[in-house]
């Protein structure tokens, strides 16, 4: 509740405080009315988008918020207000207080004259949070419809000879909703089907927030083709709105959703067992789910574990499950390098292939987006080829 309270009340109040401060700073620097008006319009646009998002979450407004406006709201509230806006306001205020204590206030800068270099830098620093928000949105929105096919080969000592060369299309984290909808869903289906994989395995976060987007997600899954089947597990975003309706919607749509369940199919004449676990809030619960599906193992089938959170790999490797597929991390979303960034700060495994005790896990960056910018973590479908070690 405190987090929700802060989001609903804290972000707009802090935004208003920053706006008042920024407007006064620009006025003291001698900025004209047009510059101050532009700043005001930008802040009001973001605040209007914030109100739209809150009203939509409470079903007061049903019309979807445009993706660019939603991007502005997320980037402002989650990144540029707390990381640039508030520190600059506090820092400048402390600096001004120090000057007042040590000497007289400088006179206000008069308008209608050429600015000094220092004044230009000051105005840019004041406006930077808003400029960064709008600039990053302009950069990020085109990324929302882009994804790559990432070819990957994994060697497994327990792989039956008949399955050497088996191919899997690993799709995950489409987040059908604000940023992933319409034409891009058709492109995801087409790209997946072109792989002509033996299996299509989906590791959660089909939808982003609202259950109203589930029909589009179900239609996408229904159109995916694989020689031996399409299998799905749930992610945390799938359960935000209406968990029961999510499960019912997939099963009514004929989608093979595995919730601490197993399904055995024939691939290239060999039995393959898909083990799928539910979303768990803690690693302890996650381990219990892995143990539950491990208890369903068919000794005559090659097992593959599907888990939304990659930390399920810990218990899966201990129990001898040769291959785990996971998502959830978005490859770290914002990475300075492939090894340094949000991914490595938040997860033990965040993108690509990991191996432990002769077992392997592949973590996909995800195919869709809930956040409007990716850095060094491109959206992807993983085309996985299994080889016998």
Buried (B, 14 or more C-beta within 10 A) or exposed (E): EEEEEEBEEBBBEBBEEBBEBBBEBBBBBBBEEEBBEBBEEBBEBBBEBBEBBBBBBEEEBEEBBEBBBBBBBBBBBEBBBBEBBBEBBEEBEEEBEEEEEEEEEEEEBEEEEEBEEEBEEBBEBBBBBBBBBBEBBEEBBEBBBEBEEBEBEBEBEBBBEBBBEBBBBBBBBBBBBBBBBEEBBEBBBEBBBEBEBBBBBBBBBBBBBBBBBBEBBBBBBEBBBBBBBBBBBBBBBBBBBBBEEBBEBBEEBEBBBBBBBBBBBEBBEBBBBBBBBBBBEEEEEBBBBBBBBBEBBEEEBBBBBBBBBBBBBBBBBBBEBBBBBBBBBBBBBBBEEBEEBBBBEEBEBBBBBBEBEEBBBBBBBBBBBBBBBBBBBBBBBBBBBBEBE
